[in-house]
């Protein structure tokens, strides 16, 4: 049996993760989980690109970050619009020359409705935002991502669950998980890590879209999700947490 040598082990890490100088794009960054991820990445040293449809909100957020000494840029982006996506990632390429982390966070839900009553326009909007938007952002980000980069797709527990009345949302998230798993295998030769984020109930405004009556006190904070993501991104580049399943400790809400 090999002798135990304490000196062969690294010192315990006492400070938080560092992502110094890494370039990160977060979609849907103006509020909720996306905003929390932006702050957490900035605090870890990353140069953050905050994107969203509301130019004023992301601009104000980037301004607050810069006043706090962080490197932040606001770029308008509608993930449903291919021209908007292409322009946003062209801007990232021009300003930074590369992209180390892509966080596909933009997403919407819809009012609970059985399939026979679900408006086709609502269905298309949810699928275009949550699934086609995921594809488009990844498609235009990849040429700017070096080997060893990382992609995080925020999919929610709906990617593995079934809730009556939520067909459009569930379908978009199940499709997103299929795309994520396929993408991971395609990108292994480039050592690009692809992480499926499957958070449980989190206290964000999306609940107003389908279950406004749900109590928020037992839900997780967006900052909890953001911390888990940054910890995974800070792992050595030869390791990946392929799926982040995180739930409130109380279980059901």
N, C-alpha and C positions, 0 to 999 in steps of 0.2 A: 504494500500500500504506500502511495506517495505521501511524503510528509507534508503537513499543512504549513505553509509559509505565509504568515500575515502580510509580510512586506510585498508579496506578489499581487496583492489586491489594491485597487485604486482607493484613494481617500474618499470618504463619504461626501457626496455633493450637498453642500449646505445652502447654496444660493439657487435661485430659480433658473429655468432653462434659458439659454441664450440662442438667439437666431440672428445675431448681429450681421447687418448688411444684406440679409436675404430679402428678395423682392416678393411681395405677396399681393395677389388680387383677391378681393372678397366681393362677390356679387350680393345684391340685396343688403348692402351694408348700412343703410340709413337708420335702421332700428333693430330691436330684438336681438336674436342670436348673432346676426351679421355684424351689428354694431359692437357687441361684446367681443367677438372674435377680432375685429379690427383693433380695439384697445389692447387686448391681451397680446396680440402679435407685435404691436408697437412697443409695448412695455418689455417684450423679450428682445427688442433690438431690430425687428424687421422694418423694412421700408414698405409702408402699406399703401395700396391703391384701392380706394373706396369707390365702389360703383353702385349705381341705382338709377331708377327712373326720375326720382325727385332731385333735380340738380341743386336746388336750394338746400335741402336737408344734408346731402352728402358734402356740399361745399362748406356748410357751417360746421359739420363734424370734423372735416379735415382741418379747418381753421383752428378749432379747439385743440386738436392734437398738436398742430405746429406750435401753438402758444405754450403748450406743455413741453416743448422740446423734442417732439417726435417728427419723423420724416413721413409725411402723409400727402397724398395727392387725390383729388376728387375727379372722377371721370364719369360723365353721364353714360348710361348703358341700359338699353331695353333688351333683355335676353331673348325676346320673341322676334326681334328684328335683326336679320342677318347683317344688313349694312351697318347697323349700330354696333353689333358685336365686332365685326371686322374693324371698324374705326377705333373702337376702344382698345383692342389688342395691338393695333398699329401704333396707337399712342404709347402704350406700355413699352413696345419695342423701341420706339424712337427715344423715349425719356430714360429708359433703364438698360436697354440692350438685352435683357433676359427676364425670365420669370421663374422663380424658384418654387413658389407655392400658389396653387389655384384653389380657392375655396368656393365651390359652387353652392351658394346658400339661398339664392333668390327662389321664392316659392309662394304660391297662393293656395287657398282652400276655397270651398264653396259651401253655401247653405245646405244643410242636410236635405236630401230630396231623393226619393226612389227613382230608379232608372227611367220608368215610364213618364216621370214628371220633370226629369232633369233637362234644362234648356240646352239644346245643342250648341248654342253660342258659348254658354258657360263651360261645357265640356271642352270645346276647342281651346278656350282661353287657358284653362287649367293644364291641359296637355301641352300646349305650346310653351307655357311658362316653365312648368316643372320638369318636363321631359325633353322637348325640343330645345329649350333654352340650355339645359344641361349639356346636350350634344353640341350645340353651336359654340358655347363658350369653350368647351374642351377642344373642339376641332380647331379653333383659331388660336388657342393658347399653346397647344403642343409644339408648333414649329419654333416657339420662343423659349421652350423649356429645355434646360440642359439635362444630360443623364444624371440620375440621382435626385431629380426634383420630386415634388409631391402634389397629389391632387386629393382634395377632401370633398366628398359629395354629401350634402346634408339631405337625408332621405326620410327621416322620422320612422317611428315604429310602424307607420302605415305601410311601409315597404314589405312587411311580413305579416300584416294583420288584415282583418276584414271587419268593416263597420258599415252596417246597413245605412243607406242614405248618402254614402260618401264615395260613390263609384268613381267619379272623375278623379278625385284626390288619390284614392287607393290605386287606381290604374296607373296614374302618373308615377307614383312612388315605387310600385312593383316594377314598372318599366325602367325606372331609374336604377333600381338595384341590379336588374339584368344588364343594363349598360355598364354599370360600375364593375361588375364581376368580369364581364368580357374585356373591358378596357384594361383591367389589372393584368390579365393574361397576355394581352397584346404588348403591354409595356414592360414586362419583366426583362426582356433583353436590354432595355435601356436603364434598368434599375430605377424606373420611376414608380414611386410608391402610390398606390391608389387605395384610399381609405373610405369605407362606407360608414357614415355617421348615422346612427339610429337612436336618436334621443326620445325618451318618453315625455310625458307632459311637462312643458316648460312655460313659464309665465311670460307669454308674449301676446301681441295684439292679434295673432292669427286665430285665437280662440273666439274672438268676436265674430268671425266669419261663419262659424258652424256650431259652437256650443258656448254662447256667451254666459249661460247660467252656471257654468262650472266654477267651483271655488278655486281660487289661485293659491291659497295658503299652503297647500300640500305639494304644489308644483316646484320644480327646480328653477333656479335663477339662470338666465342666459349666461352669466359669468361662469357658472359651473361647467356648462358645455364648452365654453371657450377655453377654459383651463385644461380640460381633457384633450382638446385638439392640439394645443400648443405643446403639451407634454409628449404627445405622439410624434409631432413634427420634430421635436428636439432629440428623438432617439438617434443613435448612430445610423448612418445611411445604408448599412447592410441589414437593417431590421425594419419591419413594418408591422403595425397593428392594423390588420386588414379590415376589422369591423369594430366600431365603438358602439356598444350597447350600454346605455346609461339610463337609469330609471330613478324616480323618487324612492327613497328608502321605505316609504309607507306603501309602496306598490300601487294599487288602484286608487283613483281619486274620485 
